[in-house]
Amino acid sequence: MDTHKMNNLLIADVPWHRLTTPYGRGTELPQLISNGEYAAIADLIEHQGTLWQVTPWVLLFLLRNMHTRNSDDITLSELELYHAVVGALDMENAQEDSQKSVESLTMLLDEKYLWPADSDPEEDELEWEEEEARGYDPVAFWSYYDYSYRLLKKALPDFESLLQHHADSEIAETLSELVQELRKF
């Protein structure tokens, strides 16, 4: 991954209003991330085993400072969000060998992958009816899975550390399951 660019990228640098979710655009995601509304975020980054344009970006910002967080600040709904993404990754794992990703995550912010800034919901609906909606060509689509996988895999030591320091049994159990699933990849 393009680590230097990723470490310096601010949440405001991502054109959320031009990235899609299963229910439209990702415009509200920065606020949801800021408020820690993990259940609402989970609904926008994974749906029925599918990851969306916004998924790796959400993971980037949620996982970026995981190692600095207090284990008591981790919630069950946040862990369930990561579980949902891991579940989608597992469903796509069989395709991994035959797919290519873009060279860097930031390439997914190139104009050719972004939806128009000023379109209305009707125009968006017409875009979905195209043979290949913008940002959903095979390489870009696989990249949402690949970079989501890479970000979660990179966070594995942080999840392992949280597991060692977490007292809540339900959260510890969920963390343990997540760590086991990530170790399989």
C-alpha positions as CSV (number, residue, x, y, z in Angstrom):
1,M,0.0,0.0,0.0
2,D,1.0,3.6,-0.5
3,T,1.7,4.0,3.2
4,H,3.1,7.6,3.2
5,K,0.0,8.9,1.4
6,M,-2.3,6.8,3.5
7,N,-0.8,8.1,6.8
8,N,-1.2,11.7,5.7
9,L,-4.7,11.4,4.2
10,L,-7.4,13.2,6.2
11,I,-11.0,12.0,6.3
12,A,-11.9,15.3,4.5
13,D,-9.6,14.4,1.6
14,V,-11.9,11.5,0.6
15,P,-14.7,12.6,-1.7
16,W,-17.4,10.6,0.2
17,H,-20.2,12.3,-1.8
18,R,-18.7,10.6,-4.9
19,L,-18.4,7.1,-3.5
20,T,-21.2,4.7,-3.3
21,T,-22.8,2.6,-0.6
22,P,-25.7,0.0,-1.0
23,Y,-28.1,2.9,-0.3
24,G,-26.7,5.8,-2.3
25,R,-23.6,8.0,-1.6
26,G,-21.2,7.9,1.3
27,T,-21.7,11.6,2.2
28,E,-22.7,10.9,5.8
29,L,-19.9,8.6,6.6
30,P,-17.4,11.1,8.0
31,Q,-20.0,12.2,10.6
32,L,-20.9,8.6,11.4
33,I,-17.3,7.7,11.9
34,S,-16.8,10.8,14.1
35,N,-19.8,9.8,16.2
36,G,-18.8,6.1,16.4
37,E,-22.1,5.0,14.9
38,Y,-20.8,1.6,14.0
39,A,-24.1,-0.2,13.3
40,A,-25.0,2.5,10.8
41,I,-21.5,2.4,9.2
42,A,-21.7,-1.4,8.9
43,D,-24.9,-1.1,6.9
44,L,-23.1,1.3,4.4
45,I,-19.9,-0.7,3.9
46,E,-21.2,-4.3,3.5
47,H,-24.5,-5.6,2.3
48,Q,-25.3,-9.2,1.6
49,G,-21.7,-10.2,1.3
50,T,-20.8,-7.3,-1.0
51,L,-18.2,-4.5,-0.2
52,W,-18.7,-1.1,-1.7
53,Q,-16.5,1.8,-2.8
54,V,-16.5,3.3,0.6
55,T,-15.4,0.2,2.5
56,P,-11.6,0.4,2.3
57,W,-11.8,4.1,3.1
58,V,-13.9,3.6,6.2
59,L,-11.6,0.8,7.4
60,L,-8.6,3.1,6.8
61,F,-9.9,5.7,9.2
62,L,-11.4,3.3,11.8
63,L,-8.3,1.1,11.9
64,R,-5.6,3.9,11.6
65,N,-5.2,4.5,15.2
66,M,-6.5,1.3,16.6
67,H,-3.2,0.7,18.5
68,T,-3.6,3.9,20.4
69,R,-7.1,3.2,21.7
70,N,-8.0,2.0,25.2
71,S,-9.4,-1.5,25.1
72,D,-12.4,-0.3,27.0
73,D,-13.3,2.0,24.1
74,I,-13.8,-0.9,21.7
75,T,-17.5,-1.8,21.3
76,L,-19.3,-4.9,20.2
77,S,-20.9,-3.0,17.3
78,E,-17.5,-1.9,16.1
79,L,-16.2,-5.5,16.2
80,E,-19.4,-6.7,14.4
81,L,-18.6,-4.2,11.6
82,Y,-15.2,-5.8,11.1
83,H,-16.7,-9.2,11.2
84,A,-19.1,-8.3,8.5
85,V,-16.3,-7.2,6.2
86,V,-14.2,-10.3,7.0
87,G,-17.3,-12.4,6.1
88,A,-17.5,-10.7,2.7
89,L,-13.8,-11.2,2.2
90,D,-14.1,-14.9,2.9
91,M,-16.8,-15.2,0.3
92,E,-14.5,-13.6,-2.3
93,N,-11.4,-15.4,-1.2
94,A,-11.7,-18.0,-3.9
95,Q,-11.4,-15.4,-6.7
96,E,-8.2,-13.9,-5.3
97,D,-5.7,-15.6,-7.6
98,S,-7.5,-14.4,-10.8
99,Q,-7.9,-10.8,-9.8
100,K,-5.7,-7.7,-10.0
101,S,-6.0,-4.6,-7.9
102,V,-5.2,-1.0,-8.7
103,E,-1.6,-0.2,-7.7
104,S,-2.5,1.9,-4.7
105,L,-5.6,2.6,-2.7
106,T,-5.4,6.3,-3.5
107,M,-5.8,5.4,-7.2
108,L,-9.4,4.5,-6.4
109,L,-9.9,8.3,-6.0
110,D,-9.0,8.9,-9.6
111,E,-11.8,10.6,-11.5
112,K,-12.5,7.6,-13.6
113,Y,-13.7,5.7,-10.5
114,L,-15.7,8.5,-8.9
115,W,-19.4,9.1,-9.4
116,P,-20.4,12.6,-10.7
117,A,-20.4,15.2,-8.0
118,D,-23.6,16.9,-9.0
119,S,-25.9,14.0,-10.1
120,D,-29.3,13.4,-8.7
121,P,-30.7,10.1,-7.4
122,E,-32.4,9.5,-10.8
123,E,-29.1,9.9,-12.6
124,D,-27.5,7.6,-10.1
125,E,-30.1,5.0,-10.8
126,L,-29.4,5.2,-14.5
127,E,-25.7,4.7,-13.8
128,W,-26.4,1.5,-11.9
129,E,-28.3,0.2,-14.9
130,E,-25.2,0.5,-17.1
131,E,-23.3,-2.6,-18.0
132,E,-20.5,-1.5,-15.7
133,A,-21.3,1.3,-13.2
134,R,-18.5,3.8,-12.6
135,G,-16.0,2.5,-10.1
136,Y,-17.3,-1.1,-10.4
137,D,-15.1,-2.4,-13.3
138,P,-13.6,-5.7,-12.3
139,V,-10.2,-4.3,-11.2
140,A,-11.7,-1.5,-9.1
141,F,-14.3,-3.8,-7.6
142,W,-11.7,-6.4,-6.6
143,S,-9.6,-3.6,-5.2
144,Y,-12.3,-2.8,-2.6
145,Y,-11.9,-6.3,-1.3
146,D,-8.1,-6.5,-1.6
147,Y,-7.4,-3.2,0.2
148,S,-10.1,-4.0,2.9
149,Y,-8.3,-7.3,3.4
150,R,-4.9,-5.6,3.6
151,L,-6.1,-3.0,6.1
152,L,-7.6,-5.6,8.3
153,K,-4.6,-7.9,8.1
154,K,-2.3,-4.9,9.0
155,A,-4.5,-4.3,12.1
156,L,-4.2,-8.0,13.3
157,P,-1.5,-7.2,15.9
158,D,-3.7,-4.4,17.2
159,F,-6.7,-6.8,17.5
160,E,-4.4,-9.3,19.2
161,S,-3.2,-6.7,21.7
162,L,-6.8,-5.6,22.5
163,L,-7.7,-9.2,23.1
164,Q,-5.0,-9.6,25.7
165,H,-6.2,-6.5,27.5
166,H,-9.9,-6.8,27.3
167,A,-11.9,-7.8,30.4
168,D,-15.4,-7.9,29.0
169,S,-16.2,-11.5,28.2
170,E,-18.6,-10.9,25.2
171,I,-16.1,-8.4,23.6
172,A,-13.2,-10.7,24.3
173,E,-15.0,-13.6,22.7
174,T,-15.9,-11.5,19.6
175,L,-12.3,-10.3,19.4
176,S,-11.0,-13.8,19.7
177,E,-13.2,-14.9,16.8
178,L,-12.1,-11.9,14.7
179,V,-8.4,-12.7,15.4
180,Q,-8.9,-16.3,14.4
181,E,-10.6,-15.4,11.2
182,L,-7.9,-12.9,10.3
183,R,-5.2,-15.4,11.0
184,K,-6.7,-17.8,8.5
185,F,-6.2,-15.3,5.6
